[in-house]
Amino acid sequence: MMLDLFGVGLGPFNLSLAALADSVSGLSCSFAERRPRFAWHPGMMIPGTTMQTSFLKDLVTPVQPTSRWSFLNYLVTHGRFHDFMAARLDCASRVEFADYMGWVAHCLEATAFGEEIETIDHDGTAFIITSASGRHWRSRALSLGVGHAPRIPEFVCPDSNCLHAAHWLDRAPPVAGRRIVVIGGGQSGAEIVLDLLARRTPPAEIVWISRRSGFWTLQDGAFIDQFFTPDYISAWRRQPDSERKLVLEEQKYTSDGITAATADAIYRALYERRRSGRHDVVLRPGRDVRAIRKGPAGQVIDARVAGGGTEQCTADLVVLATGYRPAIPDCLRKLAGRTRYQPDGSLALEESFRVIWDGPHETPFYAMNHGRHSHGIADAQISLAAWRSAVILNDLTGRRVFDTGEGAAEPPLVDWPGRDGANSTNATTAVQRRRIVNTAISD
Ligand SMILES: Cc1cc2nc3c(=O)[nH]c(=O)nc-3n(C[C@H](O)[C@H](O)[C@H](O)COP(=O)(O)OP(=O)(O)OC[C@H]3O[C@@H](n4cnc5c(N)ncnc54)[C@H](O)[C@@H]3O)c2cc1C
């Protein structure tokens, strides 16, 4: 049977696509996940951690609030709506949000678990997909949603005493009485430090190293949220490469800082420790780790210190909270020479999230989480996942199945540089441009 759409991987991004596709009648889809059951970053599911995004920005609500696959319907179905609302949470816990996504993933008929996709090929008219279990699928369109790979510095050889944050809970390394170095000043590093501070049998020492000049908190607020809107993405698309690079750097802490709640919790734990005379935690910002090697007394970490000089410390356990990078999965090797790439190794995308490649236009190939450069800082976040799924489904069906905002009655709040005609001497105002779009749609 020929499918309309096949999704590889079932993280939040392809899951959002599957949940919205479920309401498009006549569309035949299948989504395969290698894990036996849905799981969302299980190695970092530290108790007490919360979402960085509102529960209303779930898999479907921003484009289809009436969908049965919304977080609110999950609460109602599980009899927790009133209890959840009474908790007055801005954001759900990560455990609960993962449970919501798991509920959607296992209720949808189009999902298959325990299917690791091994090869993807194209025979000129369709994608041919094969899993490790020997199953085959044939599909007109493909959506790659396999997530990012842990970023491990090239000088590191991971082992049981040097692991990436992605494996923090599933490897569960012993910490009691050990010297632990956590490298990375972002949210994952912070969550691991907080987890260590809460242990009943504590480590002998915790050293928290960051290349950043300080332990920066996440930038948040109404105007920061404007970067996570479809309007901003459409303006972003019209910005030249040079401008995008500068702006991405400036926006770093809108998604890559430590949440204020986590930073405050760490600070309070440290304050209490110091007040009671314990000085077993060392915070070292401004250190760029250049080497990690095994020495007679443990792992030796060499760092360059901002402003000059080098520094060394020794640990029993090193945790690399060094982030994630876009990766091309092995299953794509047959098509890898036919696709275009960004300088960071991610797939180059068109506005509709189609990968730029030499295959036929009638068989689109979409990629999730490859658009940091082409679509902006929001691409790696859940905030716009539902909107992106809607854009993809409109493109796939050739119809405006979902309202993705082009025809909104209200002009955008911010007249971003790069919006059609902005910055030119005879630029139309945002209000005028909205009127033009609306007239075109009603025509
Ligand atoms: C700890 C953590 C917390 C985060 N919290 C937030 C947050 O609160 N808000 C927010 O907006 N963003 C958050 N993010 C960022 C982002 O939302 C997540 O990284 C998100 O999981 C990305 O979704 P994804 O679908 O691209 O990839 P993933 O979640 O990584 O899912 C990819 C899936 O593909 C599967 N897969 C891979 N290869 C194959 C194959 N060959 N065959 C079959 N299946 C395969 C994997 O098993 C996996 O299940 C967080 C990131 C991390 C690391």
The ligand as a Gaussian input file, in Angstrom:
#p B3LYP/6-31G(d) Opt

LIG

0 1
 C       15.913000      17.626000      28.760000
 C       15.226000      18.473000      27.738000
 C       14.095000      19.200000      28.084000
 C       13.445000      19.996000      27.136000
 N       12.367000      20.724000      27.538000
 C       11.741000      21.513000      26.647000
 C       10.602000      22.307000      27.030000
 O       10.192000      22.303000      28.191000
 N        9.991000      23.077000      26.081000
 C       10.441000      23.105000      24.789000
 O        9.861000      23.808000      23.960000
 N       11.510000      22.389000      24.401000
 C       12.170000      21.596000      25.287000
 N       13.259000      20.867000      24.875000
 C       13.707000      20.991000      23.470000
 C       12.873000      20.152000      22.452000
 O       11.508000      20.353000      22.636000
 C       13.135000      18.683000      22.600000
 O       14.479000      18.411000      22.344000
 C       12.250000      17.757000      21.720000
 O       12.314000      16.490000      22.308000
 C       12.650000      17.652000      20.260000
 O       11.737000      16.775000      19.643000
 P       12.077000      15.823000      18.421000
 O       10.798000      15.163000      18.064000
 O       12.802000      16.577000      17.371000
 O       13.174000      14.783000      18.954000
 P       13.256000      13.721000      20.122000
 O       12.426000      14.095000      21.276000
 O       14.708000      13.510000      20.353000
 O       12.615000      12.406000      19.502000
 C       13.188000      11.725000      18.420000
 C       12.686000      10.296000      18.431000
 O       13.141000       9.638000      17.260000
 C       13.481000       8.308000      17.596000
 N       14.388000       7.766000      16.561000
 C       15.646000       8.178000      16.295000
 N       16.162000       7.474000      15.263000
 C       15.190000       6.608000      14.874000
 C       15.134000       5.600000      13.858000
 N       16.150000       5.366000      13.035000
 N       13.981000       4.887000      13.736000
 C       12.920000       5.117000      14.550000
 N       12.940000       6.051000      15.541000
 C       14.062000       6.785000      15.688000
 C       14.104000       8.419000      18.968000
 O       14.079000       7.184000      19.662000
 C       13.223000       9.494000      19.621000
 O       12.146000       8.944000      20.344000
 C       13.942000      20.064000      25.801000
 C       15.081000      19.349000      25.456000
 C       15.721000      18.565000      26.405000
 C       16.975000      17.817000      26.012000

